[in-house]
Amino acid sequence: MVEVCVCVGSSCHMKGSYQVIKTFQELIKKLSLEDKITLKAAFCMGRCVNGIAVSVDGEPIDHVGFINAEQVFYDQIYPKVR
């Protein structure tokens, strides 16, 4: 099971972290990955200057935003479950 954490702390919230979560949720459902990916919200991950803080199995992904969330999912998350 792949664990994806998205920061919902103040800075990331202001940058659109809830839209990132929504995008990830929609893609997980669309691709029927509910049994392979756990999506969690997390408070400050200490990487506010690098976009919305996201980690996959504890590994940080930088420069995530609501605009590129779908691409980040397909590039960084989806390969780990295929």
PDB file of N, CA, C and O in Angstrom:
ATOM      1  N   MET A   1       0.845  -1.180   0.000  1.00  0.00           N
ATOM      2  CA  MET A   1       0.000   0.000   0.000  1.00  0.00           C
ATOM      3  C   MET A   1       0.886   1.239   0.000  1.00  0.00           C
ATOM      4  O   MET A   1       1.766   1.373   0.850  1.00  0.00           O
ATOM      5  N   VAL A   2       0.665   2.125  -0.927  1.00  0.00           N
ATOM      6  CA  VAL A   2       1.414   3.370  -1.036  1.00  0.00           C
ATOM      7  C   VAL A   2       0.705   4.431  -0.197  1.00  0.00           C
ATOM      8  O   VAL A   2      -0.508   4.612  -0.312  1.00  0.00           O
ATOM      9  N   GLU A   3       1.463   5.128   0.642  1.00  0.00           N
ATOM     10  CA  GLU A   3       0.896   6.180   1.477  1.00  0.00           C
ATOM     11  C   GLU A   3       1.270   7.546   0.913  1.00  0.00           C
ATOM     12  O   GLU A   3       2.448   7.877   0.777  1.00  0.00           O
ATOM     13  N   VAL A   4       0.246   8.334   0.588  1.00  0.00           N
ATOM     14  CA  VAL A   4       0.438   9.681   0.067  1.00  0.00           C
ATOM     15  C   VAL A   4      -0.069  10.656   1.117  1.00  0.00           C
ATOM     16  O   VAL A   4      -1.222  10.572   1.540  1.00  0.00           O
ATOM     17  N   CYS A   5       0.784  11.579   1.539  1.00  0.00           N
ATOM     18  CA  CYS A   5       0.405  12.604   2.515  1.00  0.00           C
ATOM     19  C   CYS A   5       0.467  13.973   1.855  1.00  0.00           C
ATOM     20  O   CYS A   5       1.424  14.300   1.153  1.00  0.00           O
ATOM     21  N   VAL A   6      -0.567  14.763   2.094  1.00  0.00           N
ATOM     22  CA  VAL A   6      -0.633  16.125   1.575  1.00  0.00           C
ATOM     23  C   VAL A   6      -0.804  17.069   2.763  1.00  0.00           C
ATOM     24  O   VAL A   6      -1.703  16.885   3.584  1.00  0.00           O
ATOM     25  N   CYS A   7       0.050  18.063   2.850  1.00  0.00           N
ATOM     26  CA  CYS A   7      -0.013  19.020   3.946  1.00  0.00           C
ATOM     27  C   CYS A   7      -1.256  19.893   3.820  1.00  0.00           C
ATOM     28  O   CYS A   7      -1.588  20.370   2.735  1.00  0.00           O
ATOM     29  N   VAL A   8      -1.937  20.095   4.945  1.00  0.00           N
ATOM     30  CA  VAL A   8      -3.089  20.996   4.999  1.00  0.00           C
ATOM     31  C   VAL A   8      -2.851  22.113   6.018  1.00  0.00           C
ATOM     32  O   VAL A   8      -3.793  22.756   6.481  1.00  0.00           O
ATOM     33  N   GLY A   9      -1.580  22.331   6.358  1.00  0.00           N
ATOM     34  CA  GLY A   9      -1.232  23.422   7.259  1.00  0.00           C
ATOM     35  C   GLY A   9      -1.537  24.763   6.604  1.00  0.00           C
ATOM     36  O   GLY A   9      -1.887  24.814   5.425  1.00  0.00           O
ATOM     37  N   SER A  10      -1.410  25.825   7.345  1.00  0.00           N
ATOM     38  CA  SER A  10      -1.816  27.163   6.893  1.00  0.00           C
ATOM     39  C   SER A  10      -1.237  27.558   5.538  1.00  0.00           C
ATOM     40  O   SER A  10      -1.982  27.959   4.643  1.00  0.00           O
ATOM     41  N   SER A  11       0.062  27.453   5.377  1.00  0.00           N
ATOM     42  CA  SER A  11       0.703  27.886   4.139  1.00  0.00           C
ATOM     43  C   SER A  11       0.249  27.035   2.957  1.00  0.00           C
ATOM     44  O   SER A  11      -0.093  27.569   1.901  1.00  0.00           O
ATOM     45  N   CYS A  12       0.244  25.734   3.128  1.00  0.00           N
ATOM     46  CA  CYS A  12      -0.164  24.845   2.034  1.00  0.00           C
ATOM     47  C   CYS A  12      -1.657  24.976   1.739  1.00  0.00           C
ATOM     48  O   CYS A  12      -2.084  24.872   0.590  1.00  0.00           O
ATOM     49  N   HIS A  13      -2.436  25.205   2.779  1.00  0.00           N
ATOM     50  CA  HIS A  13      -3.873  25.433   2.575  1.00  0.00           C
ATOM     51  C   HIS A  13      -4.093  26.648   1.683  1.00  0.00           C
ATOM     52  O   HIS A  13      -4.917  26.614   0.770  1.00  0.00           O
ATOM     53  N   MET A  14      -3.360  27.709   1.949  1.00  0.00           N
ATOM     54  CA  MET A  14      -3.490  28.935   1.158  1.00  0.00           C
ATOM     55  C   MET A  14      -3.033  28.729  -0.289  1.00  0.00           C
ATOM     56  O   MET A  14      -3.485  29.433  -1.191  1.00  0.00           O
ATOM     57  N   LYS A  15      -2.149  27.775  -0.502  1.00  0.00           N
ATOM     58  CA  LYS A  15      -1.649  27.484  -1.855  1.00  0.00           C
ATOM     59  C   LYS A  15      -2.551  26.524  -2.620  1.00  0.00           C
ATOM     60  O   LYS A  15      -2.356  26.319  -3.818  1.00  0.00           O
ATOM     61  N   GLY A  16      -3.542  25.930  -1.944  1.00  0.00           N
ATOM     62  CA  GLY A  16      -4.488  25.064  -2.640  1.00  0.00           C
ATOM     63  C   GLY A  16      -4.373  23.585  -2.344  1.00  0.00           C
ATOM     64  O   GLY A  16      -4.705  22.761  -3.196  1.00  0.00           O
ATOM     65  N   SER A  17      -3.912  23.229  -1.157  1.00  0.00           N
ATOM     66  CA  SER A  17      -3.716  21.813  -0.852  1.00  0.00           C
ATOM     67  C   SER A  17      -5.012  20.999  -0.897  1.00  0.00           C
ATOM     68  O   SER A  17      -4.985  19.815  -1.233  1.00  0.00           O
ATOM     69  N   TYR A  18      -6.138  21.619  -0.563  1.00  0.00           N
ATOM     70  CA  TYR A  18      -7.388  20.859  -0.610  1.00  0.00           C
ATOM     71  C   TYR A  18      -7.764  20.502  -2.047  1.00  0.00           C
ATOM     72  O   TYR A  18      -8.376  19.460  -2.285  1.00  0.00           O
ATOM     73  N   GLN A  19      -7.404  21.355  -3.004  1.00  0.00           N
ATOM     74  CA  GLN A  19      -7.642  21.013  -4.410  1.00  0.00           C
ATOM     75  C   GLN A  19      -6.728  19.865  -4.843  1.00  0.00           C
ATOM     76  O   GLN A  19      -7.134  19.006  -5.626  1.00  0.00           O
ATOM     77  N   VAL A  20      -5.499  19.851  -4.336  1.00  0.00           N
ATOM     78  CA  VAL A  20      -4.588  18.740  -4.629  1.00  0.00           C
ATOM     79  C   VAL A  20      -5.180  17.437  -4.094  1.00  0.00           C
ATOM     80  O   VAL A  20      -5.186  16.422  -4.791  1.00  0.00           O
ATOM     81  N   ILE A  21      -5.673  17.468  -2.865  1.00  0.00           N
ATOM     82  CA  ILE A  21      -6.293  16.269  -2.282  1.00  0.00           C
ATOM     83  C   ILE A  21      -7.480  15.825  -3.129  1.00  0.00           C
ATOM     84  O   ILE A  21      -7.631  14.638  -3.419  1.00  0.00           O
ATOM     85  N   LYS A  22      -8.313  16.768  -3.522  1.00  0.00           N
ATOM     86  CA  LYS A  22      -9.486  16.436  -4.338  1.00  0.00           C
ATOM     87  C   LYS A  22      -9.063  15.814  -5.671  1.00  0.00           C
ATOM     88  O   LYS A  22      -9.655  14.829  -6.112  1.00  0.00           O
ATOM     89  N   THR A  23      -8.058  16.377  -6.299  1.00  0.00           N
ATOM     90  CA  THR A  23      -7.549  15.830  -7.562  1.00  0.00           C
ATOM     91  C   THR A  23      -7.036  14.415  -7.363  1.00  0.00           C
ATOM     92  O   THR A  23      -7.358  13.521  -8.145  1.00  0.00           O
ATOM     93  N   PHE A  24      -6.236  14.205  -6.319  1.00  0.00           N
ATOM     94  CA  PHE A  24      -5.719  12.862  -6.043  1.00  0.00           C
ATOM     95  C   PHE A  24      -6.858  11.882  -5.769  1.00  0.00           C
ATOM     96  O   PHE A  24      -6.832  10.753  -6.260  1.00  0.00           O
ATOM     97  N   GLN A  25      -7.860  12.301  -4.989  1.00  0.00           N
ATOM     98  CA  GLN A  25      -9.006  11.434  -4.697  1.00  0.00           C
ATOM     99  C   GLN A  25      -9.719  11.023  -5.980  1.00  0.00           C
ATOM    100  O   GLN A  25     -10.056   9.853  -6.162  1.00  0.00           O
ATOM    101  N   GLU A  26      -9.946  11.982  -6.860  1.00  0.00           N
ATOM    102  CA  GLU A  26     -10.631  11.690  -8.118  1.00  0.00           C
ATOM    103  C   GLU A  26      -9.836  10.711  -8.979  1.00  0.00           C
ATOM    104  O   GLU A  26     -10.414   9.808  -9.583  1.00  0.00           O
ATOM    105  N   LEU A  27      -8.520  10.883  -9.039  1.00  0.00           N
ATOM    106  CA  LEU A  27      -7.687   9.985  -9.832  1.00  0.00           C
ATOM    107  C   LEU A  27      -7.614   8.591  -9.226  1.00  0.00           C
ATOM    108  O   LEU A  27      -7.629   7.594  -9.947  1.00  0.00           O
ATOM    109  N   ILE A  28      -7.537   8.522  -7.916  1.00  0.00           N
ATOM    110  CA  ILE A  28      -7.526   7.217  -7.240  1.00  0.00           C
ATOM    111  C   ILE A  28      -8.806   6.463  -7.556  1.00  0.00           C
ATOM    112  O   ILE A  28      -8.775   5.268  -7.851  1.00  0.00           O
ATOM    113  N   LYS A  29      -9.924   7.158  -7.494  1.00  0.00           N
ATOM    114  CA  LYS A  29     -11.211   6.522  -7.794  1.00  0.00           C
ATOM    115  C   LYS A  29     -11.306   6.151  -9.276  1.00  0.00           C
ATOM    116  O   LYS A  29     -11.705   5.036  -9.613  1.00  0.00           O
ATOM    117  N   LYS A  30     -10.942   7.081 -10.159  1.00  0.00           N
ATOM    118  CA  LYS A  30     -11.016   6.852 -11.602  1.00  0.00           C
ATOM    119  C   LYS A  30     -10.198   5.628 -12.030  1.00  0.00           C
ATOM    120  O   LYS A  30     -10.618   4.864 -12.899  1.00  0.00           O
ATOM    121  N   LEU A  31      -9.028   5.452 -11.409  1.00  0.00           N
ATOM    122  CA  LEU A  31      -8.128   4.361 -11.762  1.00  0.00           C
ATOM    123  C   LEU A  31      -8.320   3.123 -10.886  1.00  0.00           C
ATOM    124  O   LEU A  31      -7.559   2.161 -10.995  1.00  0.00           O
ATOM    125  N   SER A  32      -9.332   3.143 -10.018  1.00  0.00           N
ATOM    126  CA  SER A  32      -9.646   2.020  -9.114  1.00  0.00           C
ATOM    127  C   SER A  32      -8.435   1.610  -8.274  1.00  0.00           C
ATOM    128  O   SER A  32      -8.079   0.433  -8.203  1.00  0.00           O
ATOM    129  N   LEU A  33      -7.820   2.591  -7.649  1.00  0.00           N
ATOM    130  CA  LEU A  33      -6.621   2.343  -6.836  1.00  0.00           C
ATOM    131  C   LEU A  33      -6.887   2.443  -5.344  1.00  0.00           C
ATOM    132  O   LEU A  33      -5.949   2.573  -4.558  1.00  0.00           O
ATOM    133  N   GLU A  34      -8.154   2.385  -4.941  1.00  0.00           N
ATOM    134  CA  GLU A  34      -8.503   2.536  -3.536  1.00  0.00           C
ATOM    135  C   GLU A  34      -7.821   1.511  -2.641  1.00  0.00           C
ATOM    136  O   GLU A  34      -7.546   1.793  -1.475  1.00  0.00           O
ATOM    137  N   ASP A  35      -7.545   0.331  -3.173  1.00  0.00           N
ATOM    138  CA  ASP A  35      -6.893  -0.716  -2.382  1.00  0.00           C
ATOM    139  C   ASP A  35      -5.371  -0.670  -2.473  1.00  0.00           C
ATOM    140  O   ASP A  35      -4.686  -1.501  -1.876  1.00  0.00           O
ATOM    141  N   LYS A  36      -4.836   0.309  -3.227  1.00  0.00           N
ATOM    142  CA  LYS A  36      -3.380   0.405  -3.394  1.00  0.00           C
ATOM    143  C   LYS A  36      -2.777   1.699  -2.866  1.00  0.00           C
ATOM    144  O   LYS A  36      -1.573   1.768  -2.621  1.00  0.00           O
ATOM    145  N   ILE A  37      -3.614   2.732  -2.689  1.00  0.00           N
ATOM    146  CA  ILE A  37      -3.123   4.037  -2.239  1.00  0.00           C
ATOM    147  C   ILE A  37      -3.932   4.506  -1.043  1.00  0.00           C
ATOM    148  O   ILE A  37      -5.163   4.506  -1.069  1.00  0.00           O
ATOM    149  N   THR A  38      -3.225   4.906   0.006  1.00  0.00           N
ATOM    150  CA  THR A  38      -3.839   5.555   1.151  1.00  0.00           C
ATOM    151  C   THR A  38      -3.507   7.030   1.066  1.00  0.00           C
ATOM    152  O   THR A  38      -2.336   7.408   1.035  1.00  0.00           O
ATOM    153  N   LEU A  39      -4.535   7.863   1.028  1.00  0.00           N
ATOM    154  CA  LEU A  39      -4.352   9.306   0.936  1.00  0.00           C
ATOM    155  C   LEU A  39      -4.662   9.923   2.280  1.00  0.00           C
ATOM    156  O   LEU A  39      -5.747   9.729   2.829  1.00  0.00           O
ATOM    157  N   LYS A  40      -3.692  10.677   2.817  1.00  0.00           N
ATOM    158  CA  LYS A  40      -3.847  11.276   4.140  1.00  0.00           C
ATOM    159  C   LYS A  40      -3.534  12.757   4.099  1.00  0.00           C
ATOM    160  O   LYS A  40      -2.723  13.216   3.294  1.00  0.00           O
ATOM    161  N   ALA A  41      -4.187  13.494   4.973  1.00  0.00           N
ATOM    162  CA  ALA A  41      -3.854  14.893   5.197  1.00  0.00           C
ATOM    163  C   ALA A  41      -2.867  14.952   6.361  1.00  0.00           C
ATOM    164  O   ALA A  41      -2.945  14.152   7.293  1.00  0.00           O
ATOM    165  N   ALA A  42      -1.953  15.894   6.298  1.00  0.00           N
ATOM    166  CA  ALA A  42      -0.961  16.049   7.363  1.00  0.00           C
ATOM    167  C   ALA A  42      -0.795  17.528   7.655  1.00  0.00           C
ATOM    168  O   ALA A  42      -0.996  18.369   6.780  1.00  0.00           O
ATOM    169  N   PHE A  43      -0.428  17.841   8.888  1.00  0.00           N
ATOM    170  CA  PHE A  43      -0.134  19.228   9.210  1.00  0.00           C
ATOM    171  C   PHE A  43       1.310  19.510   8.876  1.00  0.00           C
ATOM    172  O   PHE A  43       2.014  18.618   8.404  1.00  0.00           O
ATOM    173  N   CYS A  44       1.764  20.695   9.101  1.00  0.00           N
ATOM    174  CA  CYS A  44       3.027  21.198   8.571  1.00  0.00           C
ATOM    175  C   CYS A  44       4.111  20.132   8.459  1.00  0.00           C
ATOM    176  O   CYS A  44       4.460  19.450   9.422  1.00  0.00           O
ATOM    177  N   MET A  45       4.620  20.023   7.248  1.00  0.00           N
ATOM    178  CA  MET A  45       5.680  19.065   6.949  1.00  0.00           C
ATOM    179  C   MET A  45       7.027  19.777   6.810  1.00  0.00           C
ATOM    180  O   MET A  45       8.038  19.157   6.479  1.00  0.00           O
ATOM    181  N   GLY A  46       7.024  21.112   7.073  1.00  0.00           N
ATOM    182  CA  GLY A  46       8.261  21.880   7.099  1.00  0.00           C
ATOM    183  C   GLY A  46       8.880  22.160   5.742  1.00  0.00           C
ATOM    184  O   GLY A  46      10.071  22.464   5.672  1.00  0.00           O
ATOM    185  N   ARG A  47       8.120  22.070   4.671  1.00  0.00           N
ATOM    186  CA  ARG A  47       8.666  22.313   3.338  1.00  0.00           C
ATOM    187  C   ARG A  47       7.808  23.329   2.583  1.00  0.00           C
ATOM    188  O   ARG A  47       7.580  23.188   1.382  1.00  0.00           O
ATOM    189  N   CYS A  48       7.343  24.335   3.286  1.00  0.00           N
ATOM    190  CA  CYS A  48       6.407  25.332   2.745  1.00  0.00           C
ATOM    191  C   CYS A  48       6.963  26.092   1.543  1.00  0.00           C
ATOM    192  O   CYS A  48       6.195  26.490   0.667  1.00  0.00           O
ATOM    193  N   VAL A  49       8.255  26.299   1.481  1.00  0.00           N
ATOM    194  CA  VAL A  49       8.830  27.094   0.398  1.00  0.00           C
ATOM    195  C   VAL A  49       8.896  26.343  -0.923  1.00  0.00           C
ATOM    196  O   VAL A  49       9.182  26.947  -1.957  1.00  0.00           O
ATOM    197  N   ASN A  50       8.639  25.052  -0.911  1.00  0.00           N
ATOM    198  CA  ASN A  50       8.747  24.227  -2.112  1.00  0.00           C
ATOM    199  C   ASN A  50       7.393  23.892  -2.723  1.00  0.00           C
ATOM    200  O   ASN A  50       7.259  22.854  -3.371  1.00  0.00           O
ATOM    201  N   GLY A  51       6.396  24.734  -2.536  1.00  0.00           N
ATOM    202  CA  GLY A  51       5.052  24.440  -3.021  1.00  0.00           C
ATOM    203  C   GLY A  51       4.274  23.705  -1.949  1.00  0.00           C
ATOM    204  O   GLY A  51       4.650  23.729  -0.777  1.00  0.00           O
ATOM    205  N   ILE A  52       3.206  23.061  -2.339  1.00  0.00           N
ATOM    206  CA  ILE A  52       2.401  22.287  -1.387  1.00  0.00           C
ATOM    207  C   ILE A  52       3.185  21.031  -1.033  1.00  0.00           C
ATOM    208  O   ILE A  52       3.629  20.293  -1.913  1.00  0.00           O
ATOM    209  N   ALA A  53       3.347  20.800   0.257  1.00  0.00           N
ATOM    210  CA  ALA A  53       4.133  19.659   0.720  1.00  0.00           C
ATOM    211  C   ALA A  53       3.366  18.358   0.510  1.00  0.00           C
ATOM    212  O   ALA A  53       2.252  18.187   1.007  1.00  0.00           O
ATOM    213  N   VAL A  54       3.984  17.447  -0.235  1.00  0.00           N
ATOM    214  CA  VAL A  54       3.419  16.128  -0.502  1.00  0.00           C
ATOM    215  C   VAL A  54       4.530  15.115  -0.288  1.00  0.00           C
ATOM    216  O   VAL A  54       5.683  15.364  -0.639  1.00  0.00           O
ATOM    217  N   SER A  55       4.178  13.972   0.288  1.00  0.00           N
ATOM    218  CA  SER A  55       5.154  12.891   0.388  1.00  0.00           C
ATOM    219  C   SER A  55       4.504  11.589  -0.059  1.00  0.00           C
ATOM    220  O   SER A  55       3.300  11.389   0.107  1.00  0.00           O
ATOM    221  N   VAL A  56       5.311  10.718  -0.622  1.00  0.00           N
ATOM    222  CA  VAL A  56       4.875   9.394  -1.047  1.00  0.00           C
ATOM    223  C   VAL A  56       5.767   8.391  -0.333  1.00  0.00           C
ATOM    224  O   VAL A  56       6.973   8.332  -0.572  1.00  0.00           O
ATOM    225  N   ASP A  57       5.156   7.602   0.546  1.00  0.00           N
ATOM    226  CA  ASP A  57       5.905   6.658   1.385  1.00  0.00           C
ATOM    227  C   ASP A  57       7.069   7.346   2.095  1.00  0.00           C
ATOM    228  O   ASP A  57       8.156   6.782   2.216  1.00  0.00           O
ATOM    229  N   GLY A  58       6.828   8.567   2.561  1.00  0.00           N
ATOM    230  CA  GLY A  58       7.828   9.309   3.324  1.00  0.00           C
ATOM    231  C   GLY A  58       8.813  10.103   2.482  1.00  0.00           C
ATOM    232  O   GLY A  58       9.587  10.891   3.027  1.00  0.00           O
ATOM    233  N   GLU A  59       8.804   9.915   1.166  1.00  0.00           N
ATOM    234  CA  GLU A  59       9.710  10.643   0.276  1.00  0.00           C
ATOM    235  C   GLU A  59       9.032  11.930  -0.191  1.00  0.00           C
ATOM    236  O   GLU A  59       7.942  11.876  -0.760  1.00  0.00           O
ATOM    237  N   PRO A  60       9.656  13.087   0.040  1.00  0.00           N
ATOM    238  CA  PRO A  60       9.019  14.353  -0.346  1.00  0.00           C
ATOM    239  C   PRO A  60       8.975  14.554  -1.853  1.00  0.00           C
ATOM    240  O   PRO A  60       9.878  14.145  -2.584  1.00  0.00           O
ATOM    241  N   ILE A  61       7.907  15.189  -2.293  1.00  0.00           N
ATOM    242  CA  ILE A  61       7.778  15.630  -3.679  1.00  0.00           C
ATOM    243  C   ILE A  61       7.663  17.149  -3.624  1.00  0.00           C
ATOM    244  O   ILE A  61       6.781  17.684  -2.952  1.00  0.00           O
ATOM    245  N   ASP A  62       8.539  17.833  -4.319  1.00  0.00           N
ATOM    246  CA  ASP A  62       8.547  19.293  -4.301  1.00  0.00           C
ATOM    247  C   ASP A  62       7.807  19.866  -5.497  1.00  0.00           C
ATOM    248  O   ASP A  62       7.570  19.182  -6.493  1.00  0.00           O
ATOM    249  N   HIS A  63       7.453  21.123  -5.376  1.00  0.00           N
ATOM    250  CA  HIS A  63       6.848  21.916  -6.449  1.00  0.00           C
ATOM    251  C   HIS A  63       5.494  21.380  -6.891  1.00  0.00           C
ATOM    252  O   HIS A  63       5.193  21.345  -8.084  1.00  0.00           O
ATOM    253  N   VAL A  64       4.678  20.963  -5.927  1.00  0.00           N
ATOM    254  CA  VAL A  64       3.321  20.513  -6.211  1.00  0.00           C
ATOM    255  C   VAL A  64       2.384  21.696  -6.020  1.00  0.00           C
ATOM    256  O   VAL A  64       2.511  22.452  -5.056  1.00  0.00           O
ATOM    257  N   GLY A  65       1.453  21.848  -6.935  1.00  0.00           N
ATOM    258  CA  GLY A  65       0.423  22.872  -6.837  1.00  0.00           C
ATOM    259  C   GLY A  65      -0.869  22.312  -7.396  1.00  0.00           C
ATOM    260  O   GLY A  65      -0.881  21.233  -7.988  1.00  0.00           O
ATOM    261  N   PHE A  66      -1.959  23.044  -7.210  1.00  0.00           N
ATOM    262  CA  PHE A  66      -3.229  22.533  -7.717  1.00  0.00           C
ATOM    263  C   PHE A  66      -3.238  22.486  -9.241  1.00  0.00           C
ATOM    264  O   PHE A  66      -4.004  21.722  -9.829  1.00  0.00           O
ATOM    265  N   ILE A  67      -2.402  23.286  -9.885  1.00  0.00           N
ATOM    266  CA  ILE A  67      -2.351  23.302 -11.352  1.00  0.00           C
ATOM    267  C   ILE A  67      -1.675  22.046 -11.908  1.00  0.00           C
ATOM    268  O   ILE A  67      -2.089  21.532 -12.947  1.00  0.00           O
ATOM    269  N   ASN A  68      -0.644  21.553 -11.230  1.00  0.00           N
ATOM    270  CA  ASN A  68       0.084  20.395 -11.745  1.00  0.00           C
ATOM    271  C   ASN A  68      -0.178  19.113 -10.957  1.00  0.00           C
ATOM    272  O   ASN A  68       0.555  18.137 -11.116  1.00  0.00           O
ATOM    273  N   ALA A  69      -1.197  19.098 -10.119  1.00  0.00           N
ATOM    274  CA  ALA A  69      -1.453  17.939  -9.263  1.00  0.00           C
ATOM    275  C   ALA A  69      -1.684  16.657 -10.064  1.00  0.00           C
ATOM    276  O   ALA A  69      -1.180  15.597  -9.695  1.00  0.00           O
ATOM    277  N   GLU A  70      -2.435  16.748 -11.145  1.00  0.00           N
ATOM    278  CA  GLU A  70      -2.701  15.553 -11.949  1.00  0.00           C
ATOM    279  C   GLU A  70      -1.409  15.010 -12.558  1.00  0.00           C
ATOM    280  O   GLU A  70      -1.184  13.800 -12.558  1.00  0.00           O
ATOM    281  N   GLN A  71      -0.570  15.888 -13.069  1.00  0.00           N
ATOM    282  CA  GLN A  71       0.700  15.452 -13.652  1.00  0.00           C
ATOM    283  C   GLN A  71       1.611  14.843 -12.594  1.00  0.00           C
ATOM    284  O   GLN A  71       2.279  13.841 -12.851  1.00  0.00           O
ATOM    285  N   VAL A  72       1.641  15.442 -11.409  1.00  0.00           N
ATOM    286  CA  VAL A  72       2.440  14.896 -10.308  1.00  0.00           C
ATOM    287  C   VAL A  72       1.940  13.494  -9.960  1.00  0.00           C
ATOM    288  O   VAL A  72       2.739  12.588  -9.721  1.00  0.00           O
ATOM    289  N   PHE A  73       0.633  13.320  -9.931  1.00  0.00           N
ATOM    290  CA  PHE A  73       0.067  11.998  -9.629  1.00  0.00           C
ATOM    291  C   PHE A  73       0.564  10.967 -10.640  1.00  0.00           C
ATOM    292  O   PHE A  73       1.056   9.906 -10.254  1.00  0.00           O
ATOM    293  N   TYR A  74       0.437  11.272 -11.924  1.00  0.00           N
ATOM    294  CA  TYR A  74       0.835  10.308 -12.957  1.00  0.00           C
ATOM    295  C   TYR A  74       2.351  10.098 -13.016  1.00  0.00           C
ATOM    296  O   TYR A  74       2.805   9.001 -13.341  1.00  0.00           O
ATOM    297  N   ASP A  75       3.133  11.128 -12.709  1.00  0.00           N
ATOM    298  CA  ASP A  75       4.600  11.012 -12.771  1.00  0.00           C
ATOM    299  C   ASP A  75       5.212  10.395 -11.521  1.00  0.00           C
ATOM    300  O   ASP A  75       6.160   9.616 -11.614  1.00  0.00           O
ATOM    301  N   GLN A  76       4.673  10.740 -10.342  1.00  0.00           N
ATOM    302  CA  GLN A  76       5.335  10.380  -9.091  1.00  0.00           C
ATOM    303  C   GLN A  76       4.620   9.311  -8.269  1.00  0.00           C
ATOM    304  O   GLN A  76       5.272   8.564  -7.540  1.00  0.00           O
ATOM    305  N   ILE A  77       3.310   9.222  -8.369  1.00  0.00           N
ATOM    306  CA  ILE A  77       2.552   8.307  -7.522  1.00  0.00           C
ATOM    307  C   ILE A  77       2.131   7.050  -8.275  1.00  0.00           C
ATOM    308  O   ILE A  77       2.369   5.935  -7.811  1.00  0.00           O
ATOM    309  N   TYR A  78       1.511   7.228  -9.421  1.00  0.00           N
ATOM    310  CA  TYR A  78       0.983   6.108 -10.184  1.00  0.00           C
ATOM    311  C   TYR A  78       2.046   5.042 -10.510  1.00  0.00           C
ATOM    312  O   TYR A  78       1.741   3.853 -10.419  1.00  0.00           O
ATOM    313  N   PRO A  79       3.276   5.420 -10.883  1.00  0.00           N
ATOM    314  CA  PRO A  79       4.277   4.375 -11.167  1.00  0.00           C
ATOM    315  C   PRO A  79       4.572   3.459  -9.973  1.00  0.00           C
ATOM    316  O   PRO A  79       5.015   2.326 -10.165  1.00  0.00           O
ATOM    317  N   LYS A  80       4.338   3.924  -8.767  1.00  0.00           N
ATOM    318  CA  LYS A  80       4.635   3.115  -7.590  1.00  0.00           C
ATOM    319  C   LYS A  80       3.590   2.012  -7.344  1.00  0.00           C
ATOM    320  O   LYS A  80       3.825   1.095  -6.558  1.00  0.00           O
ATOM    321  N   VAL A  81       2.441   2.110  -8.021  1.00  0.00           N
ATOM    322  CA  VAL A  81       1.383   1.112  -7.802  1.00  0.00           C
ATOM    323  C   VAL A  81       1.115   0.240  -9.015  1.00  0.00           C
ATOM    324  O   VAL A  81       0.302  -0.681  -8.951  1.00  0.00           O
ATOM    325  N   ARG A  82       1.782   0.518 -10.105  1.00  0.00           N
ATOM    326  CA  ARG A  82       1.548  -0.283 -11.309  1.00  0.00           C
ATOM    327  C   ARG A  82       2.307  -1.564 -11.273  1.00  0.00           C
ATOM    328  O   ARG A  82       2.224  -2.358 -12.210  1.00  0.00           O
TER     329      ARG A  82
END
